[in-house]
């Protein structure tokens, strides 16, 4: 990708991340993003159709990045504690999007991430009778971890262990194939 395009996209995303901390997404305009990114609106529209398109692309890229950082989806069943911590680490590494995601978008983001991990589980050859139970566990994990994104590091560490405890106990009662 052309260096100018990378810089422009980075400026747009950075401007959006700043604005989302100041006001709800519904109130953010392309004009505000463009001004903060020091570009014109036409340049914004060359990369994104709307602010919602920007958020959707950020979500897709974050999901792809998180998935690429997961060693194996089988870990959810074999070592749920490590899986939870691995996902949390991957989400933290992609913190710019997680910081910018509007509250209503968390549900959509976790659904994208859940579906991507279920697809990875299929590719890893995990028994298909487990998908529904695993999907429910993933929703619990992602919503819990998304909530930790706004916590202080100390509180997040303690809560991460609690989430890992719940998941570990829950995986033990999943129906066996």
FENFEN-V136357 format. One record per residue. NEAR is the number of other C-alpha atoms within 8 Angstrom. Layout:
BEGIN
NEAR  NEAR
END
This chain:
BEGIN
4  5  6  6  8  9  8  10  9  8  10  13  9  9  12  10  12  9  10  13  8  6  8  9  7  4  6  12  7  10  8  8  13  14  9  9  11  7  10  9  9  6  8  13  9  7  7  9  9  8  10  6  9  11  9  8  8  9  10  9  8  10  12  8  10  12  10  7  7  10  6  6  12  9  11  12  8  6  9  13  11  9  11  14  10  9  10  9  8  12  10  9  6  11  8  7  11  11  9  11  10  9  5  6  8  11  8  8  10  11  9  10  9  12  8  10  10  11  8  10  11  10  7  9  6  9  8  6  6  12  9  7  9  9  10  8  11  9  11  8  11  10  11  9  10  10  8  10  10  7  8  6  6  6  8  11  8  8  9  12  8  8  11  12  9  8  13  11  8  9  11  6  6  8  6  4  5
END
